[in-house]
Amino acid sequence: MLYDSDLFSRYPQKVLDRFKAFHKKNPQVWDRFKEKAFRMKKTGRRKYSARTIFEVMRWESDLETVGSVFKISNDLIPIYCRLLIFNYPEFKNFFDLKTVSSKGFLSFEERERLQEQEAFL
């Protein structure tokens, strides 16, 4: 099973569930990320940043759409990266993967809320 792979094994289930729900509702995000990653790899680069690819996707979406804004939690980007590596092993060393520490894992949004609360103390 996909999420039993070592690439995903340290992620808390709640994060994987959030990813699965987002991924199911937004298949175009996966398609765009995959297309841009392959395009960048074709340039001959040996390494690249998945976050940079997503920032380009955000920028292009802002240019192309009126009203709705392309939103994706920064916490999901590394999972998309791992999904690409799982499906296309040629990307194994293309992205630097950080070790996931499931202990005390908070989403990007939860960390921001905590920081705001601490600022008031």
FIPARO-42910 format. One record per atom (N, C-alpha, C): residue number from 1; atom name; z, y, x. Coordinates in nm, 3 decimals. Layout:
BEGIN
{num NUM; atomo CA; zz Z; yy Y; xx X}
...
// end
This chain:
BEGIN
{num 1; atomo N; zz 0.000; yy -0.118; xx 0.084}
{num 1; atomo CA; zz 0.000; yy 0.000; xx 0.000}
{num 1; atomo C; zz 0.000; yy 0.125; xx 0.089}
{num 2; atomo N; zz -0.071; yy 0.225; xx 0.048}
{num 2; atomo CA; zz -0.090; yy 0.347; xx 0.126}
{num 2; atomo C; zz 0.041; yy 0.409; xx 0.172}
{num 3; atomo N; zz 0.133; yy 0.435; xx 0.083}
{num 3; atomo CA; zz 0.253; yy 0.508; xx 0.117}
{num 3; atomo C; zz 0.357; yy 0.421; xx 0.189}
{num 4; atomo N; zz 0.327; yy 0.293; xx 0.207}
{num 4; atomo CA; zz 0.414; yy 0.206; xx 0.287}
{num 4; atomo C; zz 0.377; yy 0.214; xx 0.435}
{num 5; atomo N; zz 0.267; yy 0.278; xx 0.466}
{num 5; atomo CA; zz 0.222; yy 0.293; xx 0.604}
{num 5; atomo C; zz 0.326; yy 0.370; xx 0.685}
{num 6; atomo N; zz 0.332; yy 0.342; xx 0.814}
{num 6; atomo CA; zz 0.424; yy 0.415; xx 0.903}
{num 6; atomo C; zz 0.401; yy 0.565; xx 0.898}
{num 7; atomo N; zz 0.280; yy 0.607; xx 0.864}
{num 7; atomo CA; zz 0.250; yy 0.750; xx 0.857}
{num 7; atomo C; zz 0.335; yy 0.821; xx 0.752}
{num 8; atomo N; zz 0.374; yy 0.747; xx 0.648}
{num 8; atomo CA; zz 0.447; yy 0.807; xx 0.535}
{num 8; atomo C; zz 0.591; yy 0.757; xx 0.524}
{num 9; atomo N; zz 0.629; yy 0.662; xx 0.605}
{num 9; atomo CA; zz 0.754; yy 0.588; xx 0.585}
{num 9; atomo C; zz 0.879; yy 0.673; xx 0.587}
{num 10; atomo N; zz 0.881; yy 0.784; xx 0.656}
{num 10; atomo CA; zz 1.005; yy 0.863; xx 0.665}
{num 10; atomo C; zz 1.013; yy 0.974; xx 0.560}
{num 11; atomo N; zz 0.907; yy 0.990; xx 0.481}
{num 11; atomo CA; zz 0.911; yy 1.093; xx 0.378}
{num 11; atomo C; zz 1.000; yy 1.048; xx 0.263}
{num 12; atomo N; zz 1.084; yy 1.137; xx 0.214}
{num 12; atomo CA; zz 1.164; yy 1.104; xx 0.095}
{num 12; atomo C; zz 1.072; yy 1.078; xx -0.024}
{num 13; atomo N; zz 1.112; yy 0.987; xx -0.110}
{num 13; atomo CA; zz 1.030; yy 0.951; xx -0.225}
{num 13; atomo C; zz 0.999; yy 1.071; xx -0.313}
{num 14; atomo N; zz 1.095; yy 1.165; xx -0.326}
{num 14; atomo CA; zz 1.071; yy 1.281; xx -0.413}
{num 14; atomo C; zz 0.956; yy 1.367; xx -0.359}
{num 15; atomo N; zz 0.940; yy 1.374; xx -0.229}
{num 15; atomo CA; zz 0.830; yy 1.451; xx -0.170}
{num 15; atomo C; zz 0.699; yy 1.378; xx -0.193}
{num 16; atomo N; zz 0.698; yy 1.247; xx -0.172}
{num 16; atomo CA; zz 0.576; yy 1.170; xx -0.197}
{num 16; atomo C; zz 0.536; yy 1.175; xx -0.344}
{num 17; atomo N; zz 0.634; yy 1.175; xx -0.433}
{num 17; atomo CA; zz 0.605; yy 1.185; xx -0.577}
{num 17; atomo C; zz 0.542; yy 1.321; xx -0.609}
{num 18; atomo N; zz 0.596; yy 1.428; xx -0.548}
{num 18; atomo CA; zz 0.538; yy 1.562; xx -0.569}
{num 18; atomo C; zz 0.394; yy 1.565; xx -0.517}
{num 19; atomo N; zz 0.372; yy 1.504; xx -0.402}
{num 19; atomo CA; zz 0.237; yy 1.500; xx -0.345}
{num 19; atomo C; zz 0.143; yy 1.425; xx -0.438}
{num 20; atomo N; zz 0.184; yy 1.307; xx -0.483}
{num 20; atomo CA; zz 0.099; yy 1.225; xx -0.570}
{num 20; atomo C; zz 0.061; yy 1.301; xx -0.696}
{num 21; atomo N; zz 0.157; yy 1.370; xx -0.757}
{num 21; atomo CA; zz 0.131; yy 1.446; xx -0.880}
{num 21; atomo C; zz 0.032; yy 1.559; xx -0.852}
{num 22; atomo N; zz 0.053; yy 1.633; xx -0.743}
{num 22; atomo CA; zz -0.036; yy 1.743; xx -0.708}
{num 22; atomo C; zz -0.176; yy 1.691; xx -0.677}
{num 23; atomo N; zz -0.181; yy 1.585; xx -0.599}
{num 23; atomo CA; zz -0.309; yy 1.526; xx -0.557}
{num 23; atomo C; zz -0.390; yy 1.476; xx -0.678}
{num 24; atomo N; zz -0.321; yy 1.417; xx -0.774}
{num 24; atomo CA; zz -0.389; yy 1.367; xx -0.894}
{num 24; atomo C; zz -0.447; yy 1.481; xx -0.977}
{num 25; atomo N; zz -0.373; yy 1.592; xx -0.987}
{num 25; atomo CA; zz -0.419; yy 1.707; xx -1.066}
{num 25; atomo C; zz -0.523; yy 1.792; xx -0.993}
{num 26; atomo N; zz -0.529; yy 1.780; xx -0.861}
{num 26; atomo CA; zz -0.614; yy 1.867; xx -0.780}
{num 26; atomo C; zz -0.698; yy 1.790; xx -0.680}
{num 27; atomo N; zz -0.784; yy 1.700; xx -0.725}
{num 27; atomo CA; zz -0.863; yy 1.619; xx -0.630}
{num 27; atomo C; zz -0.957; yy 1.704; xx -0.544}
{num 28; atomo N; zz -0.990; yy 1.822; xx -0.590}
{num 28; atomo CA; zz -1.079; yy 1.909; xx -0.512}
{num 28; atomo C; zz -1.014; yy 1.954; xx -0.382}
{num 29; atomo N; zz -0.882; yy 1.960; xx -0.378}
{num 29; atomo CA; zz -0.813; yy 2.000; xx -0.255}
{num 29; atomo C; zz -0.839; yy 1.896; xx -0.146}
{num 30; atomo N; zz -0.826; yy 1.769; xx -0.180}
{num 30; atomo CA; zz -0.854; yy 1.661; xx -0.086}
{num 30; atomo C; zz -0.999; yy 1.667; xx -0.040}
{num 31; atomo N; zz -1.091; yy 1.685; xx -0.132}
{num 31; atomo CA; zz -1.233; yy 1.690; xx -0.096}
{num 31; atomo C; zz -1.263; yy 1.805; xx 0.000}
{num 32; atomo N; zz -1.207; yy 1.921; xx -0.027}
{num 32; atomo CA; zz -1.231; yy 2.039; xx 0.058}
{num 32; atomo C; zz -1.167; yy 2.022; xx 0.196}
{num 33; atomo N; zz -1.045; yy 1.969; xx 0.198}
{num 33; atomo CA; zz -0.977; yy 1.947; xx 0.326}
{num 33; atomo C; zz -1.055; yy 1.848; xx 0.412}
{num 34; atomo N; zz -1.094; yy 1.738; xx 0.350}
{num 34; atomo CA; zz -1.169; yy 1.634; xx 0.421}
{num 34; atomo C; zz -1.299; yy 1.690; xx 0.476}
{num 35; atomo N; zz -1.371; yy 1.764; xx 0.393}
{num 35; atomo CA; zz -1.500; yy 1.822; xx 0.436}
{num 35; atomo C; zz -1.482; yy 1.916; xx 0.554}
{num 36; atomo N; zz -1.381; yy 2.001; xx 0.549}
{num 36; atomo CA; zz -1.358; yy 2.098; xx 0.657}
{num 36; atomo C; zz -1.309; yy 2.029; xx 0.784}
{num 37; atomo N; zz -1.228; yy 1.927; xx 0.770}
{num 37; atomo CA; zz -1.180; yy 1.854; xx 0.887}
{num 37; atomo C; zz -1.296; yy 1.784; xx 0.958}
{num 38; atomo N; zz -1.384; yy 1.721; xx 0.881}
{num 38; atomo CA; zz -1.501; yy 1.655; xx 0.941}
{num 38; atomo C; zz -1.593; yy 1.757; xx 1.007}
{num 39; atomo N; zz -1.608; yy 1.870; xx 0.942}
{num 39; atomo CA; zz -1.692; yy 1.977; xx 0.999}
{num 39; atomo C; zz -1.637; yy 2.025; xx 1.133}
{num 40; atomo N; zz -1.506; yy 2.043; xx 1.139}
{num 40; atomo CA; zz -1.444; yy 2.088; xx 1.264}
{num 40; atomo C; zz -1.454; yy 1.981; xx 1.371}
{num 41; atomo N; zz -1.435; yy 1.857; xx 1.335}
{num 41; atomo CA; zz -1.443; yy 1.747; xx 1.432}
{num 41; atomo C; zz -1.583; yy 1.738; xx 1.490}
{num 42; atomo N; zz -1.684; yy 1.764; xx 1.407}
{num 42; atomo CA; zz -1.824; yy 1.760; xx 1.453}
{num 42; atomo C; zz -1.854; yy 1.864; xx 1.561}
{num 43; atomo N; zz -1.772; yy 1.967; xx 1.571}
{num 43; atomo CA; zz -1.796; yy 2.070; xx 1.673}
{num 43; atomo C; zz -1.763; yy 2.019; xx 1.813}
{num 44; atomo N; zz -1.699; yy 1.904; xx 1.820}
{num 44; atomo CA; zz -1.663; yy 1.848; xx 1.949}
{num 44; atomo C; zz -1.519; yy 1.873; xx 1.990}
{num 45; atomo N; zz -1.447; yy 1.946; xx 1.907}
{num 45; atomo CA; zz -1.306; yy 1.970; xx 1.939}
{num 45; atomo C; zz -1.230; yy 1.838; xx 1.937}
{num 46; atomo N; zz -1.134; yy 1.829; xx 2.026}
{num 46; atomo CA; zz -1.051; yy 1.709; xx 2.034}
{num 46; atomo C; zz -0.924; yy 1.723; xx 1.950}
{num 47; atomo N; zz -0.882; yy 1.846; xx 1.924}
{num 47; atomo CA; zz -0.761; yy 1.874; xx 1.846}
{num 47; atomo C; zz -0.785; yy 1.994; xx 1.757}
{num 48; atomo N; zz -0.714; yy 1.996; xx 1.643}
{num 48; atomo CA; zz -0.720; yy 2.111; xx 1.556}
{num 48; atomo C; zz -0.598; yy 2.112; xx 1.465}
{num 49; atomo N; zz -0.578; yy 2.223; xx 1.397}
{num 49; atomo CA; zz -0.461; yy 2.240; xx 1.312}
{num 49; atomo C; zz -0.497; yy 2.221; xx 1.164}
{num 50; atomo N; zz -0.427; yy 2.130; xx 1.099}
{num 50; atomo CA; zz -0.446; yy 2.109; xx 0.955}
{num 50; atomo C; zz -0.403; yy 2.234; xx 0.879}
{num 51; atomo N; zz -0.300; yy 2.300; xx 0.927}
{num 51; atomo CA; zz -0.254; yy 2.423; xx 0.860}
{num 51; atomo C; zz -0.361; yy 2.531; xx 0.863}
{num 52; atomo N; zz -0.432; yy 2.541; xx 0.974}
{num 52; atomo CA; zz -0.540; yy 2.640; xx 0.983}
{num 52; atomo C; zz -0.648; yy 2.609; xx 0.880}
{num 53; atomo N; zz -0.682; yy 2.483; xx 0.866}
{num 53; atomo CA; zz -0.783; yy 2.444; xx 0.767}
{num 53; atomo C; zz -0.737; yy 2.485; xx 0.627}
{num 54; atomo N; zz -0.610; yy 2.461; xx 0.595}
{num 54; atomo CA; zz -0.560; yy 2.499; xx 0.463}
{num 54; atomo C; zz -0.556; yy 2.650; xx 0.444}
{num 55; atomo N; zz -0.526; yy 2.724; xx 0.550}
{num 55; atomo CA; zz -0.527; yy 2.870; xx 0.539}
{num 55; atomo C; zz -0.670; yy 2.920; xx 0.512}
{num 56; atomo N; zz -0.768; yy 2.858; xx 0.574}
{num 56; atomo CA; zz -0.908; yy 2.894; xx 0.547}
{num 56; atomo C; zz -0.942; yy 2.862; xx 0.402}
{num 57; atomo N; zz -0.895; yy 2.747; xx 0.353}
{num 57; atomo CA; zz -0.919; yy 2.711; xx 0.213}
{num 57; atomo C; zz -0.856; yy 2.813; xx 0.119}
{num 58; atomo N; zz -0.736; yy 2.859; xx 0.152}
{num 58; atomo CA; zz -0.670; yy 2.962; xx 0.070}
{num 58; atomo C; zz -0.751; yy 3.091; xx 0.071}
{num 59; atomo N; zz -0.796; yy 3.132; xx 0.188}
{num 59; atomo CA; zz -0.872; yy 3.255; xx 0.203}
{num 59; atomo C; zz -1.003; yy 3.247; xx 0.125}
{num 60; atomo N; zz -1.076; yy 3.137; xx 0.140}
{num 60; atomo CA; zz -1.202; yy 3.121; xx 0.067}
{num 60; atomo C; zz -1.180; yy 3.120; xx -0.082}
{num 61; atomo N; zz -1.075; yy 3.054; xx -0.126}
{num 61; atomo CA; zz -1.045; yy 3.050; xx -0.269}
{num 61; atomo C; zz -1.015; yy 3.189; xx -0.323}
{num 62; atomo N; zz -0.942; yy 3.268; xx -0.246}
{num 62; atomo CA; zz -0.913; yy 3.405; xx -0.289}
{num 62; atomo C; zz -1.041; yy 3.488; xx -0.301}
{num 63; atomo N; zz -1.137; yy 3.463; xx -0.215}
{num 63; atomo CA; zz -1.264; yy 3.536; xx -0.221}
{num 63; atomo C; zz -1.350; yy 3.493; xx -0.340}
{num 64; atomo N; zz -1.343; yy 3.365; xx -0.372}
{num 64; atomo CA; zz -1.434; yy 3.307; xx -0.471}
{num 64; atomo C; zz -1.382; yy 3.312; xx -0.614}
{num 65; atomo N; zz -1.253; yy 3.330; xx -0.633}
{num 65; atomo CA; zz -1.199; yy 3.321; xx -0.768}
{num 65; atomo C; zz -1.137; yy 3.452; xx -0.813}
{num 66; atomo N; zz -1.136; yy 3.469; xx -0.942}
{num 66; atomo CA; zz -1.071; yy 3.586; xx -1.002}
{num 66; atomo C; zz -0.958; yy 3.531; xx -1.088}
{num 67; atomo N; zz -0.842; yy 3.586; xx -1.074}
{num 67; atomo CA; zz -0.729; yy 3.542; xx -1.156}
{num 67; atomo C; zz -0.642; yy 3.441; xx -1.086}
{num 68; atomo N; zz -0.678; yy 3.313; xx -1.098}
{num 68; atomo CA; zz -0.591; yy 3.210; xx -1.040}
{num 68; atomo C; zz -0.601; yy 3.209; xx -0.888}
{num 69; atomo N; zz -0.490; yy 3.179; xx -0.826}
{num 69; atomo CA; zz -0.483; yy 3.177; xx -0.680}
{num 69; atomo C; zz -0.462; yy 3.033; xx -0.636}
{num 70; atomo N; zz -0.529; yy 2.996; xx -0.527}
{num 70; atomo CA; zz -0.513; yy 2.862; xx -0.470}
{num 70; atomo C; zz -0.372; yy 2.850; xx -0.414}
{num 71; atomo N; zz -0.294; yy 2.761; xx -0.471}
{num 71; atomo CA; zz -0.157; yy 2.742; xx -0.425}
{num 71; atomo C; zz -0.136; yy 2.597; xx -0.386}
{num 72; atomo N; zz -0.075; yy 2.580; xx -0.271}
{num 72; atomo CA; zz -0.032; yy 2.448; xx -0.228}
{num 72; atomo C; zz 0.091; yy 2.468; xx -0.142}
{num 73; atomo N; zz 0.190; yy 2.389; xx -0.168}
{num 73; atomo CA; zz 0.313; yy 2.397; xx -0.089}
{num 73; atomo C; zz 0.282; yy 2.357; xx 0.055}
{num 74; atomo N; zz 0.338; yy 2.432; xx 0.148}
{num 74; atomo CA; zz 0.320; yy 2.398; xx 0.289}
{num 74; atomo C; zz 0.374; yy 2.259; xx 0.321}
{num 75; atomo N; zz 0.466; yy 2.210; xx 0.242}
{num 75; atomo CA; zz 0.522; yy 2.077; xx 0.264}
{num 75; atomo C; zz 0.421; yy 1.965; xx 0.240}
{num 76; atomo N; zz 0.318; yy 1.993; xx 0.162}
{num 76; atomo CA; zz 0.220; yy 1.889; xx 0.131}
{num 76; atomo C; zz 0.110; yy 1.879; xx 0.236}
{num 77; atomo N; zz 0.093; yy 1.982; xx 0.316}
{num 77; atomo CA; zz -0.015; yy 1.984; xx 0.415}
{num 77; atomo C; zz -0.004; yy 1.867; xx 0.514}
{num 78; atomo N; zz 0.115; yy 1.840; xx 0.570}
{num 78; atomo CA; zz 0.122; yy 1.726; xx 0.662}
{num 78; atomo C; zz 0.092; yy 1.592; xx 0.595}
{num 79; atomo N; zz 0.118; yy 1.583; xx 0.465}
{num 79; atomo CA; zz 0.087; yy 1.459; xx 0.394}
{num 79; atomo C; zz -0.064; yy 1.445; xx 0.379}
{num 80; atomo N; zz -0.134; yy 1.555; xx 0.347}
{num 80; atomo CA; zz -0.280; yy 1.549; xx 0.343}
{num 80; atomo C; zz -0.335; yy 1.509; xx 0.480}
{num 81; atomo N; zz -0.276; yy 1.561; xx 0.584}
{num 81; atomo CA; zz -0.317; yy 1.529; xx 0.720}
{num 81; atomo C; zz -0.301; yy 1.378; xx 0.745}
{num 82; atomo N; zz -0.187; yy 1.324; xx 0.708}
{num 82; atomo CA; zz -0.162; yy 1.180; xx 0.727}
{num 82; atomo C; zz -0.255; yy 1.096; xx 0.640}
{num 83; atomo N; zz -0.285; yy 1.144; xx 0.521}
{num 83; atomo CA; zz -0.378; yy 1.073; xx 0.433}
{num 83; atomo C; zz -0.517; yy 1.066; xx 0.497}
{num 84; atomo N; zz -0.559; yy 1.174; xx 0.560}
{num 84; atomo CA; zz -0.688; yy 1.174; xx 0.629}
{num 84; atomo C; zz -0.687; yy 1.074; xx 0.743}
{num 85; atomo N; zz -0.581; yy 1.072; xx 0.821}
{num 85; atomo CA; zz -0.570; yy 0.977; xx 0.933}
{num 85; atomo C; zz -0.568; yy 0.834; xx 0.882}
{num 86; atomo N; zz -0.497; yy 0.811; xx 0.772}
{num 86; atomo CA; zz -0.491; yy 0.676; xx 0.715}
{num 86; atomo C; zz -0.629; yy 0.627; xx 0.673}
{num 87; atomo N; zz -0.706; yy 0.716; xx 0.609}
{num 87; atomo CA; zz -0.838; yy 0.678; xx 0.559}
{num 87; atomo C; zz -0.948; yy 0.685; xx 0.665}
{num 88; atomo N; zz -0.929; yy 0.768; xx 0.765}
{num 88; atomo CA; zz -1.030; yy 0.788; xx 0.870}
{num 88; atomo C; zz -0.960; yy 0.785; xx 1.006}
{num 89; atomo N; zz -0.938; yy 0.666; xx 1.061}
{num 89; atomo CA; zz -0.861; yy 0.652; xx 1.185}
{num 89; atomo C; zz -0.915; yy 0.733; xx 1.303}
{num 90; atomo N; zz -1.039; yy 0.777; xx 1.297}
{num 90; atomo CA; zz -1.094; yy 0.859; xx 1.406}
{num 90; atomo C; zz -1.022; yy 0.994; xx 1.417}
{num 91; atomo N; zz -0.942; yy 1.028; xx 1.318}
{num 91; atomo CA; zz -0.865; yy 1.152; xx 1.321}
{num 91; atomo C; zz -0.724; yy 1.131; xx 1.379}
{num 92; atomo N; zz -0.693; yy 1.011; xx 1.427}
{num 92; atomo CA; zz -0.558; yy 0.979; xx 1.472}
{num 92; atomo C; zz -0.501; yy 1.080; xx 1.570}
{num 93; atomo N; zz -0.575; yy 1.121; xx 1.668}
{num 93; atomo CA; zz -0.523; yy 1.215; xx 1.767}
{num 93; atomo C; zz -0.578; yy 1.357; xx 1.749}
{num 94; atomo N; zz -0.649; yy 1.379; xx 1.641}
{num 94; atomo CA; zz -0.709; yy 1.510; xx 1.615}
{num 94; atomo C; zz -0.603; yy 1.612; xx 1.575}
{num 95; atomo N; zz -0.505; yy 1.567; xx 1.499}
{num 95; atomo CA; zz -0.396; yy 1.652; xx 1.454}
{num 95; atomo C; zz -0.267; yy 1.610; xx 1.524}
{num 96; atomo N; zz -0.183; yy 1.706; xx 1.558}
{num 96; atomo CA; zz -0.051; yy 1.674; xx 1.611}
{num 96; atomo C; zz 0.041; yy 1.650; xx 1.492}
{num 97; atomo N; zz 0.103; yy 1.534; xx 1.491}
{num 97; atomo CA; zz 0.195; yy 1.500; xx 1.383}
{num 97; atomo C; zz 0.338; yy 1.511; xx 1.433}
{num 98; atomo N; zz 0.419; yy 1.583; xx 1.359}
{num 98; atomo CA; zz 0.560; yy 1.591; xx 1.393}
{num 98; atomo C; zz 0.633; yy 1.474; xx 1.328}
{num 99; atomo N; zz 0.740; yy 1.433; xx 1.390}
{num 99; atomo CA; zz 0.822; yy 1.328; xx 1.333}
{num 99; atomo C; zz 0.889; yy 1.381; xx 1.207}
{num 100; atomo N; zz 0.884; yy 1.301; xx 1.103}
{num 100; atomo CA; zz 0.946; yy 1.342; xx 0.977}
{num 100; atomo C; zz 1.091; yy 1.296; xx 0.978}
{num 101; atomo N; zz 1.178; yy 1.387; xx 0.952}
{num 101; atomo CA; zz 1.319; yy 1.354; xx 0.940}
{num 101; atomo C; zz 1.357; yy 1.363; xx 0.793}
{num 102; atomo N; zz 1.373; yy 1.248; xx 0.731}
{num 102; atomo CA; zz 1.403; yy 1.248; xx 0.588}
{num 102; atomo C; zz 1.546; yy 1.290; xx 0.560}
{num 103; atomo N; zz 1.628; yy 1.291; xx 0.662}
{num 103; atomo CA; zz 1.768; yy 1.329; xx 0.645}
{num 103; atomo C; zz 1.778; yy 1.477; xx 0.615}
{num 104; atomo N; zz 1.833; yy 1.511; xx 0.502}
{num 104; atomo CA; zz 1.852; yy 1.651; xx 0.466}
{num 104; atomo C; zz 1.721; yy 1.724; xx 0.440}
{num 105; atomo N; zz 1.617; yy 1.654; xx 0.399}
{num 105; atomo CA; zz 1.487; yy 1.716; xx 0.377}
{num 105; atomo C; zz 1.491; yy 1.812; xx 0.260}
{num 106; atomo N; zz 1.446; yy 1.933; xx 0.284}
{num 106; atomo CA; zz 1.432; yy 2.032; xx 0.178}
{num 106; atomo C; zz 1.287; yy 2.079; xx 0.178}
{num 107; atomo N; zz 1.236; yy 2.107; xx 0.062}
{num 107; atomo CA; zz 1.101; yy 2.161; xx 0.054}
{num 107; atomo C; zz 1.100; yy 2.303; xx 0.110}
{num 108; atomo N; zz 0.983; yy 2.352; xx 0.138}
{num 108; atomo CA; zz 0.966; yy 2.489; xx 0.187}
{num 108; atomo C; zz 1.030; yy 2.587; xx 0.090}
{num 109; atomo N; zz 1.005; yy 2.566; xx -0.039}
{num 109; atomo CA; zz 1.059; yy 2.654; xx -0.142}
{num 109; atomo C; zz 1.212; yy 2.647; xx -0.147}
{num 110; atomo N; zz 1.268; yy 2.526; xx -0.133}
{num 110; atomo CA; zz 1.414; yy 2.511; xx -0.134}
{num 110; atomo C; zz 1.477; yy 2.580; xx -0.013}
{num 111; atomo N; zz 1.413; yy 2.569; xx 0.103}
{num 111; atomo CA; zz 1.464; yy 2.637; xx 0.224}
{num 111; atomo C; zz 1.463; yy 2.788; xx 0.205}
{num 112; atomo N; zz 1.355; yy 2.841; xx 0.145}
{num 112; atomo CA; zz 1.347; yy 2.986; xx 0.121}
{num 112; atomo C; zz 1.459; yy 3.032; xx 0.028}
{num 113; atomo N; zz 1.484; yy 2.956; xx -0.080}
{num 113; atomo CA; zz 1.591; yy 2.991; xx -0.174}
{num 113; atomo C; zz 1.727; yy 2.992; xx -0.104}
{num 114; atomo N; zz 1.751; yy 2.891; xx -0.021}
{num 114; atomo CA; zz 1.878; yy 2.885; xx 0.053}
{num 114; atomo C; zz 1.893; yy 3.004; xx 0.147}
{num 115; atomo N; zz 1.786; yy 3.041; xx 0.214}
{num 115; atomo CA; zz 1.791; yy 3.155; xx 0.306}
{num 115; atomo C; zz 1.820; yy 3.284; xx 0.229}
{num 116; atomo N; zz 1.760; yy 3.299; xx 0.112}
{num 116; atomo CA; zz 1.785; yy 3.418; xx 0.030}
{num 116; atomo C; zz 1.930; yy 3.423; xx -0.015}
{num 117; atomo N; zz 1.983; yy 3.307; xx -0.056}
{num 117; atomo CA; zz 2.123; yy 3.302; xx -0.097}
{num 117; atomo C; zz 2.217; yy 3.334; xx 0.018}
{num 118; atomo N; zz 2.188; yy 3.283; xx 0.136}
{num 118; atomo CA; zz 2.272; yy 3.309; xx 0.253}
{num 118; atomo C; zz 2.266; yy 3.456; xx 0.293}
{num 119; atomo N; zz 2.155; yy 3.522; xx 0.267}
{num 119; atomo CA; zz 2.141; yy 3.663; xx 0.301}
{num 119; atomo C; zz 2.235; yy 3.750; xx 0.218}
{num 120; atomo N; zz 2.269; yy 3.704; xx 0.097}
{num 120; atomo CA; zz 2.359; yy 3.780; xx 0.010}
{num 120; atomo C; zz 2.505; yy 3.759; xx 0.044}
{num 121; atomo N; zz 2.535; yy 3.659; xx 0.122}
{num 121; atomo CA; zz 2.675; yy 3.628; xx 0.156}
{num 121; atomo C; zz 2.730; yy 3.720; xx 0.262}
// end
